[in-house]
């Protein structure tokens, strides 16, 4: 299921579908899926069943923002996580 905002993503599949929706190129791999952004750069998203750990989610959100896949959501997420 594709989430409307990056901070609503909790699972591997959420991040992958969000990356595709925002124009990222997705390459499946062994233990990680690689999402490439429009500005270059790559974000590895680990394959896990269920929700990813909070710190892992935060790191993925920061990296997706850095490669141009997040927009203005990063500030709101950082505030929510106390950063």
Buried (B, 14 or more C-beta within 10 A) or exposed (E): EBBEEBBEBBBBBBBBBBBBEBEBEBEEEEEBBBBBBEEEBBBEBEBEEEEBEEEEBBBBBBBBBBBBBBEEBBEEBBEEBEE
